[in-house]
Amino acid sequence: MHPHRPGEADVAADQGGTKSADGDDGEGDEDIEAVLSQIKAHPGNVSLNSLLDEISKLKQVRALAVPDSAFARVGPQVINAWRARAAASSPSHLRRLADEARHVLLAALVYQREREITDTLVELLNSTVHHINARAEKAA
């Protein structure tokens, strides 16, 4: 059994525009868009604020609980393509996709972003330690 792979057929089928299963275009969309925008965002310069922002992103991504097994039988190039498609799509475009395609794309985005955010946190922490060491050496 192969996982569903959103592709050209999905795009063609989705041109008719579908609403989510609950048919809701409502109030929660702005919150969802804000979270999606935050998850997609890259960190700024090394600072306490960027560390805290990345920690917040990691918590939000982990709260979505995409299991590692979700993509166990999918190649990394396919996952990367899905992630890139989700990252490049506007929330309104994602909303027009069939539920299955939207869920796969967003799950791939979340799955990959969790790893990227973790790597970014490690880099930010290393940079912070180097800045602290540099300041300590100047003060000494």
C-alpha positions as a Markdown table, in Angstrom:
| # | Residue | x | y | z |
|---|---|---|---|---|
| 1 | Met | 0.0 | 0.0 | 0.0 |
| 2 | His | 1.4 | 3.3 | -1.1 |
| 3 | Pro | 0.6 | 6.6 | 0.8 |
| 4 | His | -1.5 | 9.1 | -1.1 |
| 5 | Arg | 0.8 | 11.4 | -3.0 |
| 6 | Pro | -0.7 | 14.8 | -3.9 |
| 7 | Gly | 0.2 | 15.6 | -7.4 |
| 8 | Glu | -1.0 | 17.1 | -10.6 |
| 9 | Ala | -4.3 | 15.1 | -10.5 |
| 10 | Asp | -5.0 | 16.6 | -7.1 |
| 11 | Val | -4.3 | 20.1 | -8.3 |
| 12 | Ala | -6.6 | 19.5 | -11.3 |
| 13 | Ala | -9.4 | 18.0 | -9.2 |
| 14 | Asp | -9.0 | 20.8 | -6.6 |
| 15 | Gln | -9.5 | 23.6 | -9.1 |
| 16 | Gly | -13.2 | 23.5 | -8.4 |
| 17 | Gly | -12.5 | 24.6 | -4.9 |
| 18 | Thr | -13.7 | 22.6 | -1.9 |
| 19 | Lys | -14.4 | 23.7 | 1.6 |
| 20 | Ser | -13.2 | 21.8 | 4.6 |
| 21 | Ala | -15.3 | 18.9 | 5.8 |
| 22 | Asp | -17.1 | 21.1 | 8.3 |
| 23 | Gly | -17.7 | 23.8 | 5.7 |
| 24 | Asp | -16.4 | 26.4 | 8.1 |
| 25 | Asp | -14.6 | 29.5 | 6.6 |
| 26 | Gly | -15.0 | 31.1 | 10.0 |
| 27 | Glu | -13.2 | 32.7 | 12.9 |
| 28 | Gly | -10.6 | 30.0 | 13.5 |
| 29 | Asp | -9.0 | 30.5 | 10.1 |
| 30 | Glu | -7.1 | 33.6 | 11.3 |
| 31 | Asp | -5.7 | 31.6 | 14.2 |
| 32 | Ile | -4.8 | 28.7 | 12.0 |
| 33 | Glu | -3.1 | 31.1 | 9.5 |
| 34 | Ala | -1.1 | 32.7 | 12.2 |
| 35 | Val | 0.1 | 29.4 | 13.5 |
| 36 | Leu | 1.0 | 28.2 | 10.0 |
| 37 | Ser | 2.8 | 31.4 | 9.3 |
| 38 | Gln | 4.8 | 31.1 | 12.6 |
| 39 | Ile | 5.7 | 27.5 | 11.9 |
| 40 | Lys | 6.9 | 28.4 | 8.4 |
| 41 | Ala | 9.0 | 31.4 | 9.7 |
| 42 | His | 12.7 | 31.2 | 10.0 |
| 43 | Pro | 14.6 | 32.6 | 13.0 |
| 44 | Gly | 16.1 | 36.0 | 13.2 |
| 45 | Asn | 19.5 | 36.9 | 14.6 |
| 46 | Val | 20.9 | 35.1 | 17.7 |
| 47 | Ser | 19.0 | 36.5 | 20.7 |
| 48 | Leu | 17.0 | 35.4 | 23.6 |
| 49 | Asn | 13.8 | 36.4 | 21.7 |
| 50 | Ser | 14.7 | 34.2 | 18.7 |
| 51 | Leu | 15.5 | 31.3 | 21.1 |
| 52 | Leu | 12.1 | 31.7 | 22.8 |
| 53 | Asp | 10.3 | 32.0 | 19.4 |
| 54 | Glu | 11.9 | 28.8 | 18.2 |
| 55 | Ile | 11.0 | 27.0 | 21.4 |
| 56 | Ser | 7.4 | 28.2 | 21.0 |
| 57 | Lys | 7.4 | 26.9 | 17.4 |
| 58 | Leu | 8.7 | 23.6 | 18.5 |
| 59 | Lys | 6.0 | 23.3 | 21.1 |
| 60 | Gln | 3.3 | 24.1 | 18.5 |
| 61 | Val | 4.7 | 21.6 | 16.0 |
| 62 | Arg | 5.0 | 18.9 | 18.7 |
| 63 | Ala | 1.5 | 19.5 | 19.8 |
| 64 | Leu | 0.3 | 18.5 | 16.4 |
| 65 | Ala | 1.8 | 15.1 | 17.1 |
| 66 | Val | 2.6 | 13.8 | 13.6 |
| 67 | Pro | 4.1 | 10.4 | 14.4 |
| 68 | Asp | 7.4 | 9.3 | 12.9 |
| 69 | Ser | 5.7 | 6.3 | 11.4 |
| 70 | Ala | 3.5 | 8.6 | 9.3 |
| 71 | Phe | 6.2 | 8.8 | 6.6 |
| 72 | Ala | 8.1 | 5.6 | 7.4 |
| 73 | Arg | 7.4 | 4.2 | 3.9 |
| 74 | Val | 7.9 | 7.4 | 2.0 |
| 75 | Gly | 11.2 | 8.5 | 0.5 |
| 76 | Pro | 12.8 | 11.7 | 1.7 |
| 77 | Gln | 12.6 | 13.3 | -1.7 |
| 78 | Val | 8.8 | 12.9 | -1.7 |
| 79 | Ile | 8.5 | 14.2 | 1.8 |
| 80 | Asn | 10.7 | 17.2 | 0.9 |
| 81 | Ala | 8.5 | 17.9 | -2.2 |
| 82 | Trp | 5.3 | 17.8 | -0.1 |
| 83 | Arg | 6.9 | 20.0 | 2.5 |
| 84 | Ala | 8.0 | 22.5 | -0.1 |
| 85 | Arg | 4.6 | 22.6 | -1.7 |
| 86 | Ala | 2.9 | 23.2 | 1.7 |
| 87 | Ala | 5.4 | 25.9 | 2.6 |
| 88 | Ala | 4.9 | 27.7 | -0.7 |
| 89 | Ser | 1.1 | 27.5 | -0.6 |
| 90 | Ser | -1.0 | 30.2 | 0.9 |
| 91 | Pro | -3.5 | 29.1 | 3.5 |
| 92 | Ser | -6.4 | 29.9 | 1.1 |
| 93 | His | -4.8 | 27.7 | -1.6 |
| 94 | Leu | -4.3 | 24.9 | 1.0 |
| 95 | Arg | -8.0 | 25.2 | 2.0 |
| 96 | Arg | -9.1 | 24.6 | -1.6 |
| 97 | Leu | -7.3 | 21.2 | -1.7 |
| 98 | Ala | -9.1 | 18.0 | -1.0 |
| 99 | Asp | -8.9 | 17.1 | 2.7 |
| 100 | Glu | -6.6 | 14.1 | 2.0 |
| 101 | Ala | -4.1 | 16.2 | 0.0 |
| 102 | Arg | -4.1 | 19.1 | 2.4 |
| 103 | His | -3.5 | 16.7 | 5.4 |
| 104 | Val | -0.6 | 15.0 | 3.7 |
| 105 | Leu | 1.0 | 18.3 | 2.7 |
| 106 | Leu | 0.6 | 19.9 | 6.1 |
| 107 | Ala | 1.8 | 16.7 | 7.9 |
| 108 | Ala | 4.9 | 16.7 | 5.7 |
| 109 | Leu | 5.5 | 20.3 | 6.5 |
| 110 | Val | 5.1 | 19.8 | 10.3 |
| 111 | Tyr | 7.2 | 16.6 | 10.2 |
| 112 | Gln | 10.1 | 18.3 | 8.4 |
| 113 | Arg | 9.8 | 21.6 | 10.4 |
| 114 | Glu | 10.0 | 19.8 | 13.7 |
| 115 | Arg | 13.5 | 18.5 | 12.6 |
| 116 | Glu | 14.5 | 21.8 | 11.2 |
| 117 | Ile | 13.4 | 23.8 | 14.2 |
| 118 | Thr | 15.3 | 21.4 | 16.5 |
| 119 | Asp | 18.4 | 21.9 | 14.4 |
| 120 | Thr | 18.0 | 25.6 | 14.5 |
| 121 | Leu | 17.6 | 25.6 | 18.3 |
| 122 | Val | 20.9 | 23.7 | 18.6 |
| 123 | Glu | 22.6 | 26.2 | 16.3 |
| 124 | Leu | 21.1 | 29.2 | 18.2 |
| 125 | Leu | 22.2 | 27.7 | 21.5 |
| 126 | Asn | 25.7 | 27.1 | 20.2 |
| 127 | Ser | 25.9 | 30.6 | 18.9 |
| 128 | Thr | 24.7 | 32.0 | 22.2 |
| 129 | Val | 27.4 | 30.1 | 24.1 |
| 130 | His | 30.0 | 31.4 | 21.7 |
| 131 | His | 28.7 | 35.0 | 22.2 |
| 132 | Ile | 28.8 | 34.5 | 26.0 |
| 133 | Asn | 32.4 | 33.1 | 25.8 |
| 134 | Ala | 33.5 | 36.0 | 23.5 |
| 135 | Arg | 32.1 | 38.6 | 26.0 |
| 136 | Ala | 33.6 | 36.8 | 28.9 |
| 137 | Glu | 37.0 | 36.8 | 27.2 |
| 138 | Lys | 36.7 | 40.6 | 26.5 |
| 139 | Ala | 35.7 | 41.3 | 30.1 |
| 140 | Ala | 38.7 | 39.3 | 31.4 |
